[in-house]
């Protein structure tokens, strides 16, 4: 399977790590972190594309990393374990079959074959126990369905307050941190962002840039934390234009940041 993304960033432990995007389902990206020999997979919702990518790139799987329990992120674990005897890292706060390395904020996921250590953040909201992985040396973030390019995940299990707190943690990462989210939702997210903040020139420029990528059948991810802070309404819900838009649409009656975030998320749920 050809790579959609193959970016290499140097780091102090292993200077040959790459991240390979493996498309799955209609719009998922499954991520393979590899050094040309060994690989770790993030959120393998489907085992078959991962097995094909491992074979195509002559890689051996050495670890599985899960952000949350939804099937399109964890559904391929059992099949992969039939082929590889590897540790399965996952959220301590969720019951996921196969996880033998439960993690919560402050823990580290160490993959010695890759010379890679990822720190863990608790980012509930989309699900109650969702976690994210940060590779600080490489400036990589694997955030599952918490933060998207131009958007954020629906609140299936958590509260607006939880999601506000979770996104705040991610927004404070270095601006050049690459955001490896799990879905190609970017253009629909940005159309909503423009409705919420029509005077954002950085957003208007981003829409043109990302649409050009899609026209070339290229992925729009990873993005960066800096770009998200400049254009993502779910990180910008305190901005005056967004607040004014929510008021104008009759979606916000109280001057409370969490209420504004909740109103924005509810609007997006039904936005066409």
Backbone torsions as a table, in degrees:
resi	resn	phi	psi	omega
1	UNK	NA	126.0	-179.1
2	UNK	-69.1	150.3	179.3
3	UNK	-78.5	139.4	168.8
4	UNK	-85.9	-34.3	-180.0
5	UNK	-135.2	136.4	177.5
6	UNK	-149.5	78.2	-175.6
7	UNK	-103.2	135.8	179.5
8	UNK	-115.4	126.3	177.0
9	UNK	-126.4	133.1	179.3
10	UNK	-69.9	152.2	174.8
11	UNK	-152.0	168.6	-168.0
12	UNK	-73.0	-22.7	-176.2
13	UNK	-96.8	-41.3	-177.4
14	UNK	-145.0	114.0	-173.9
15	UNK	-90.1	9.5	-176.4
16	UNK	-120.9	21.9	-179.8
17	UNK	-77.8	141.1	177.4
18	UNK	-130.2	158.1	172.3
19	UNK	-118.6	123.1	-178.3
20	UNK	-110.5	127.5	176.2
21	UNK	-87.2	128.2	177.1
22	UNK	-116.0	110.6	-179.3
23	UNK	-71.0	146.8	179.0
24	UNK	-151.0	157.9	-179.4
25	UNK	52.9	-143.5	-178.8
26	UNK	-87.1	-34.0	-171.2
27	UNK	-150.7	15.0	179.3
28	UNK	-84.3	150.7	164.5
29	UNK	-117.8	126.2	171.7
30	UNK	-102.0	134.6	-171.1
31	UNK	-106.5	130.3	173.4
32	UNK	-110.1	117.7	173.1
33	UNK	-94.9	123.3	-174.1
34	UNK	-147.9	164.1	177.6
35	UNK	-119.5	17.5	-177.2
36	UNK	92.5	-10.9	179.6
37	UNK	-128.1	-55.3	-178.8
38	UNK	-106.7	156.3	-179.8
39	UNK	-145.3	147.7	168.6
40	UNK	-119.2	141.2	-178.6
41	UNK	-110.9	137.8	176.5
42	UNK	-105.6	123.6	173.8
43	UNK	56.5	61.1	179.1
44	UNK	-78.5	84.0	178.4
45	UNK	-65.3	-27.3	179.8
46	UNK	-133.7	125.6	-176.9
47	UNK	-74.4	-33.9	-170.8
48	UNK	-62.3	-45.6	176.8
49	UNK	-62.2	-32.5	178.5
50	UNK	-70.2	-45.1	177.5
51	UNK	-59.7	-39.8	178.8
52	UNK	-65.9	-41.4	-179.7
53	UNK	-68.1	-40.0	177.1
54	UNK	-60.5	-43.7	179.9
55	UNK	-66.8	-43.0	-177.3
56	UNK	-65.0	-33.3	-176.8
57	UNK	-103.5	6.8	177.4
58	UNK	55.4	52.6	-177.7
59	UNK	-114.4	151.8	176.0
60	UNK	-112.0	126.1	-179.7
61	UNK	-73.4	132.4	-179.2
62	UNK	-123.1	-8.9	179.5
63	UNK	-165.8	153.4	173.8
64	UNK	-122.6	132.8	179.8
65	UNK	-121.9	125.9	-178.8
66	UNK	-117.8	140.7	177.5
67	UNK	-97.3	-31.2	179.2
68	UNK	-164.1	177.5	-165.2
69	UNK	-87.4	-7.5	-175.1
70	UNK	-59.4	145.5	-171.3
71	UNK	-61.5	-33.3	-179.1
72	UNK	-74.6	0.7	175.3
73	UNK	-116.3	-28.1	-174.1
74	UNK	-122.1	-0.9	-172.0
75	UNK	-66.3	-19.6	-178.0
76	UNK	-95.8	2.0	-172.9
77	UNK	-61.1	-50.0	-174.5
78	UNK	-62.1	-38.8	177.9
79	UNK	-66.8	-41.7	178.3
80	UNK	-62.4	-37.3	179.6
81	UNK	-68.7	-19.3	174.1
82	UNK	-72.8	-21.1	-178.6
83	UNK	-102.7	-28.2	-174.5
84	UNK	-138.1	131.6	175.6
85	UNK	-91.2	90.3	-171.6
86	UNK	-132.2	157.2	174.9
87	UNK	-69.5	147.3	177.0
88	UNK	-119.5	109.1	177.5
89	UNK	-87.5	141.0	179.3
90	UNK	-166.3	174.8	-176.0
91	UNK	-68.5	131.1	179.2
92	UNK	-66.2	-24.4	-175.5
93	UNK	-88.8	7.6	179.7
94	UNK	-133.7	144.8	179.9
95	UNK	-90.6	104.8	-179.6
96	UNK	-125.5	122.6	-179.7
97	UNK	-59.2	132.0	177.1
98	UNK	100.1	-19.9	-179.1
99	UNK	-69.4	120.3	176.7
100	UNK	-119.6	2.3	176.5
101	UNK	-128.9	75.0	-177.9
102	UNK	-70.7	138.1	-172.5
103	UNK	-131.1	149.0	170.8
104	UNK	-142.7	176.3	-173.0
105	UNK	-54.3	134.0	-178.2
106	UNK	97.4	-17.0	176.7
107	UNK	-78.9	164.3	177.2
108	UNK	-122.4	140.2	172.1
109	UNK	-104.5	110.3	-176.9
110	UNK	-104.2	129.0	178.6
111	UNK	-122.9	88.4	-171.7
112	UNK	-61.6	-32.2	-179.5
113	UNK	-62.0	-27.3	178.9
114	UNK	-100.2	-2.9	-174.3
115	UNK	59.5	37.7	-171.9
116	UNK	-123.6	132.5	172.8
117	UNK	-127.1	127.0	179.3
118	UNK	-113.3	137.2	174.8
119	UNK	-91.1	154.9	-172.7
120	UNK	-113.3	136.9	173.0
121	UNK	-119.4	137.7	169.6
122	UNK	-79.9	123.4	-178.8
123	UNK	-134.0	62.1	-179.9
124	UNK	-67.8	159.8	-179.8
125	UNK	148.4	-65.1	175.1
126	UNK	-62.9	-49.5	167.2
127	UNK	-128.0	167.6	-172.4
128	UNK	-72.7	-25.6	-176.6
129	UNK	-118.2	15.6	-175.8
130	UNK	-52.8	137.1	173.9
131	UNK	-124.9	164.8	174.5
132	UNK	-129.4	155.0	-179.9
133	UNK	-115.7	132.4	179.7
134	UNK	-119.5	121.8	172.0
135	UNK	-96.5	93.8	-170.6
136	UNK	-63.6	-39.3	-177.9
137	UNK	-64.8	-38.3	-177.4
138	UNK	-90.7	-12.1	-174.4
139	UNK	61.6	52.9	177.5
140	UNK	-118.3	140.4	174.0
141	UNK	-126.6	126.2	173.4
142	UNK	-111.3	105.0	-165.3
143	UNK	-115.2	9.8	176.7
144	UNK	55.8	-122.1	-177.8
145	UNK	-112.3	21.6	177.5
146	UNK	-81.0	-56.7	178.6
147	UNK	-113.5	129.1	173.4
148	UNK	-111.0	165.8	170.8
149	UNK	-65.2	108.3	-179.8
150	UNK	82.1	3.8	-176.3
151	UNK	-158.5	-164.8	174.9
152	UNK	-148.7	169.1	-178.2
153	UNK	-74.1	156.1	173.7
154	UNK	-66.4	154.1	-179.6
155	UNK	-90.6	80.3	-178.5
156	UNK	-76.6	-36.5	-175.6
157	UNK	-126.4	-27.1	-175.7
158	UNK	-95.4	-175.2	-177.8
159	UNK	-108.3	161.3	174.2
160	UNK	-55.7	-39.8	179.1
161	UNK	-61.5	-42.0	177.9
162	UNK	-62.2	-44.1	-178.4
163	UNK	-67.9	-38.6	175.6
164	UNK	-57.3	-46.2	-179.6
165	UNK	-65.6	-40.1	-179.0
166	UNK	-65.4	-46.9	-179.7
167	UNK	-65.5	-31.8	177.5
168	UNK	-62.8	-39.9	177.5
169	UNK	-60.1	-45.1	-177.2
170	UNK	-70.3	-37.3	-177.4
171	UNK	-66.6	-19.3	-178.7
172	UNK	-89.5	-1.5	174.1
173	UNK	-68.3	160.7	-180.0
174	UNK	-54.2	144.2	-175.8
175	UNK	-56.4	-31.1	-176.8
176	UNK	-87.9	7.2	176.5
177	UNK	-63.7	127.1	178.5
178	UNK	-80.5	129.6	-175.7
179	UNK	-98.5	102.8	178.3
180	UNK	-94.6	84.1	176.2
181	UNK	-84.9	178.1	-165.8
182	UNK	-105.8	1.0	-175.6
183	UNK	-140.9	152.1	173.2
184	UNK	-93.3	74.4	179.2
185	UNK	-108.0	7.8	-162.1
186	UNK	-60.6	-47.4	-173.8
187	UNK	-66.6	-41.3	177.1
188	UNK	-66.1	-36.4	176.1
189	UNK	-62.6	-42.7	-177.0
190	UNK	-72.3	-30.7	173.7
191	UNK	-62.6	-40.7	175.6
192	UNK	-66.5	-42.4	180.0
193	UNK	-56.8	-39.7	-179.4
194	UNK	-68.3	-36.4	176.1
195	UNK	-64.4	-35.2	-178.5
196	UNK	-79.9	-31.8	-175.5
197	UNK	-140.2	72.1	-171.8
198	UNK	-69.3	-14.0	-177.9
199	UNK	-98.1	12.0	-177.5
200	UNK	-85.8	103.4	-176.6
201	UNK	-67.1	-33.8	177.4
202	UNK	-63.6	-36.5	178.2
203	UNK	-67.5	-43.4	178.9
204	UNK	-60.5	-42.1	177.4
205	UNK	-65.0	-39.6	-179.6
206	UNK	-64.5	-40.3	-179.9
207	UNK	-58.0	-44.4	179.3
208	UNK	-63.7	-42.6	-179.0
209	UNK	-64.6	-46.8	-176.5
210	UNK	-71.3	-35.5	177.5
211	UNK	-64.1	-37.0	177.5
212	UNK	-62.9	-37.3	176.4
213	UNK	-63.5	-45.0	-178.8
214	UNK	-66.3	-34.7	177.1
215	UNK	-62.6	-29.1	177.0
216	UNK	-91.6	7.8	-178.6
217	UNK	60.2	35.8	176.2
218	UNK	-103.8	151.8	177.5
219	UNK	-73.2	155.8	176.9
220	UNK	-98.6	0.0	178.8
221	UNK	-118.9	149.0	8.1
222	UNK	-78.0	151.8	167.1
223	UNK	-99.1	-162.0	176.2
224	UNK	-130.4	158.1	177.0
225	UNK	-60.8	-39.5	178.5
226	UNK	-60.5	-42.9	179.0
227	UNK	-66.8	-39.8	178.1
228	UNK	-64.8	-43.0	178.9
229	UNK	-61.6	-28.8	-177.4
230	UNK	-86.4	-19.1	-169.1
231	UNK	-136.6	-13.3	-173.6
232	UNK	-89.2	116.4	-175.3
233	UNK	-62.9	-24.2	-178.5
234	UNK	-80.2	-8.4	167.5
235	UNK	-102.6	-7.6	-172.7
236	UNK	-121.7	22.9	-172.9
237	UNK	-67.1	-11.2	175.9
238	UNK	-89.6	-5.9	-176.1
239	UNK	-66.1	139.2	-176.9
240	UNK	-55.4	-41.0	-179.2
241	UNK	-62.6	-42.8	-180.0
242	UNK	-65.0	-43.1	177.8
243	UNK	-61.8	-42.0	179.4
244	UNK	-64.7	-38.7	178.8
245	UNK	-64.9	-43.3	178.4
246	UNK	-61.4	-42.0	177.1
247	UNK	-63.6	-43.4	-177.1
248	UNK	-63.9	-30.4	179.6
249	UNK	-89.5	4.4	179.9
250	UNK	69.2	24.9	-176.1
251	UNK	-100.8	-5.8	-176.8
252	UNK	-142.1	122.0	179.4
253	UNK	-111.1	-16.5	-176.6
254	UNK	-120.5	147.6	-178.5
255	UNK	-88.6	72.3	-178.7
256	UNK	-133.6	127.1	-175.7
257	UNK	-59.0	-41.7	-179.1
258	UNK	-67.5	-37.8	175.8
259	UNK	-63.0	-38.3	177.7
260	UNK	-64.7	-43.5	177.7
261	UNK	-61.8	-45.8	-179.3
262	UNK	-61.2	-40.7	178.9
263	UNK	-65.5	-38.7	178.7
264	UNK	-65.1	-44.7	-179.8
265	UNK	-65.3	-40.5	178.6
266	UNK	-64.4	-39.9	177.4
267	UNK	-61.9	-45.6	-179.0
268	UNK	-62.8	-33.6	-178.6
269	UNK	-56.1	-31.2	-174.7
270	UNK	-117.4	13.6	-176.3
271	UNK	-78.0	134.9	177.7
272	UNK	-110.7	NA	NA
